[in-house]
Amino acid sequence: MNRLGSAPVGAIAETTFGGRIRAARKALGLSQQDLADAVGCGKSYLCVLETQPDQHPSAGRVMCLAKVLGVTVYELMGEPNPWALASAAVEDRKFIESYLKLPPVDRRRMRRLLVVLEE
């Protein structure tokens, strides 16, 4: 965990890299300036990352963002964690693979269903 905490599970259910940064940042209650200072970049660069989908930050920058936001690089990149999937039971892997093929709107519905089930 970083000194700022970590984004709540499901906080970065966005479809773009920038959207995931913004969602995780807001989930932590950070301003763009707060995150830029913690990561060591300019606020304007962070704004570009959050709003322009064709940005390709360095691997080091992505790792730093993930660490400060308290999420994995996989979560920030919108990719499944291959290590978590490899250790899952066969039926769970099939479920996860099917889930990942769903359109974003159906994934959001599934996540909301899980929240209800957890209550």
Buried (B, 14 or more C-beta within 10 A) or exposed (E): EEEBEBBEBEBBBBEBBBBBBBBBBBBBEBEBEBBBBBBEBEBEBBBBBBEEEEBEBEEEBBBBBBBBBBBBBBBBEBEBEEEEBEEEEEEEBEEBEEEEEEEEEEBEEEEEEEEEEEE
